[in-house]
């Protein structure tokens, strides 16, 4: 549930960025950057929480592999969203 909310917020942020790209003001750039950094921080907090829970059930190596895999999936999702937004323009 928390992950879905973060992903939805990320999509909204990327759409907002694409919408204002051509006429980006300094204030809008600052707003988008702060929102992006906040989302990254929340994602890291969530990832750390999952890691701690997985480490209790799995061994440390498997929990670490989960974190690595999750990060790569997150990057792929970002890439797909960005590509789709470019196609919309």
Secondary structure, 3 states (H helix, E strand, C coil): CHHHHHHHHHHHHHHHHHHHCCCCCHHHHHHHHHHHHHHHHHHHHHHHHHHHHHHHHCCHHHHHHHHHHHHHHHHHHHHHHHHHHHHHC
